[in-house]
Amino acid sequence: MSCLGMNRPDLIFLLALLLLGGCAVTQEDPSRVFASSMEVSVEELIDGEVTWAAAMADLDVLAQVDSIVYRIDGASRQVEPIFGDPGDVLAAAELSDGSVIISGSEGLFAVQHGELAPSPLSEALGSVGPSSLLVGDDDDLWLASASGLYLWRSGVLFELDATGFGTSNAALAWGPDPNGEGSLGLWVAAEGSLYFLRPQGDSFSAEYVRGGDTTPAVAVDGHLSVWGVVDGLLHRRDSAGSWDWFELSAPVSSVAGAQGSLSTWLSTEEELWHYGHDGWSSTNQFGRLESVDGAGRALVATETGLERVWAGRPLLLFGHEDGEKLDFAVDLSLVAAPVGVSPRSFAVTVDGVSLLVEEGPLVRLDPIDFSDGPHELIAEAHYRSGVVSEAKLYFTVGDFVAPTWSEDIQPVYQKYCTPCHDPEGSGHLMFTAAAWEAEIDLILNSVESGAMPLNNDTNPTIDAVSPTEIQLIRAWAAGGFL
């Protein structure tokens, strides 16, 4: 290990990477998967030669087009240039305070008031060169470049000497421990190896997971499933720690997911694939897969510009975060998927009471109009074809003690769901708070309609979820999924 740019000489820090034997997971043959045809909606975000693009946490997009860096508003699609020359951009990272760092061939830059300012970290980087970036716990910044793998922590830059593992030009993702210990850490795909760095005090151990000739990509989705590409085959570790792998109609070249989204996108030489609630689907809408945003939309660079590709016709809500307390009046914008024609109309209700949808379209949410406690907003976009797209938003007003997963929701899960949705069950895995948060609308729709829990041989006498328990689930969502 070497320490670069140390400006705190009193800090002593050791990164040890240890090869743990017998950690690789094997399976005789991959599953052959076939995709159904997918309805997609496509937005053209910007024209020009796109060399890089990434989605931000607020659903804005950063892109380098014709050598200029732009920020594209996630709702309005308004395009604003970011002044400065970073060279060829490779990556961007967003810190917990919302600040953004961009890595280019000319160094590291911070985005400040629409301009690029050299990052203080650039001086410490020295010969590291342009890097891919990832933010971990406590704003640790991981960097992967042609010269190796690095960690910036508390003002010190460390180079990791990963004996036995590739570090050059690594792909990085932040995901769950493969041993199922509940903690998160760094997944690395580099030089034919897919491995995990596990924190151990002031050091790390490296656990080998998969290997081959090439490992070009690794990603984590909203279920905290880990997806890795090894020799053109797609490997997945689900939230319960089980591994499976898939063979598509053509070798997989890249995979991308995002926290908060159940959509995983991947590309082959011929088409884009999508994995979500409805399983596998594909489209001949083709280009270079750049990123996936928190709403599950893929950013795709084509020969003419940057497109945002939607699976189906989702409806998005901008202006208030899901599960946040409503302290002040806000205008909530409704953004429908572009399908060539606009929706015929919009409808919005809160707790079953209709709200006025104003031009925009938007609705005004004012806390004085609602009683203290949890609330559920349902928005619908109605198309002339009869298709209806729906979105939900949960929020609270006033003093409210929110339910928690461990004390309130997990007992409901154990009462109704464990026979099928535990790791030993036959249904898809739903035993974690993260899985429930990611699928909360589907869960509520299923229990309200009586579709779940399922009465079958596994659950021959199980009761329906009670109205009180359904309201408890809804209140947990409105309170921020504690």
Sequence and secondary structure as in RCSB ss.txt:
>XXXX:A:sequence
MSCLGMNRPDLIFLLALLLLGGCAVTQEDPSRVFASSMEVSVEELIDGEVTWAAAMADLDVLAQVDSIVYRIDGA
SRQVEPIFGDPGDVLAAAELSDGSVIISGSEGLFAVQHGELAPSPLSEALGSVGPSSLLVGDDDDLWLASASGLY
LWRSGVLFELDATGFGTSNAALAWGPDPNGEGSLGLWVAAEGSLYFLRPQGDSFSAEYVRGGDTTPAVAVDGHLS
VWGVVDGLLHRRDSAGSWDWFELSAPVSSVAGAQGSLSTWLSTEEELWHYGHDGWSSTNQFGRLESVDGAGRALV
ATETGLERVWAGRPLLLFGHEDGEKLDFAVDLSLVAAPVGVSPRSFAVTVDGVSLLVEEGPLVRLDPIDFSDGPH
ELIAEAHYRSGVVSEAKLYFTVGDFVAPTWSEDIQPVYQKYCTPCHDPEGSGHLMFTAAAWEAEIDLILNSVESG
AMPLNNDTNPTIDAVSPTEIQLIRAWAAGGFL
>XXXX:A:secstr
 EEES   TT        B TT     SS EE   EE  EEEEEEEES EEEEEE TTS EEEEETTEEEEE TT
T  EEEEBS  SSEEEEEE TTS EEEEETTEEEEEETTEEEE THHHHHTT  SEEEEE GGG EEEEETTEEE
EEETTEEEE   TTS  TT EEEEEE TT  S EEEEEEETTEEEEEEEETTEEEEEEEEE S   EEEE TT  
EEEEETTEEEEE TTS EEEEE SS EEEEE  TT   EEEEESS EEEEETTEEEEES  SEEEEE TTS EEE
E SSEEEEEEES  EEEESS TT B  S EEEEEEE  SSS  SEEEEEETTEEE  BTTTEEEE GGGS SEEE
EEEEEEE TTS EEEEEEEEEESS     IIIIIHHHHHHHTHHHHSTTSSS    SHHHHHHTHHHHHHHHHHT
  S  SSSSTT     HHHHHHHHHHHHTT  
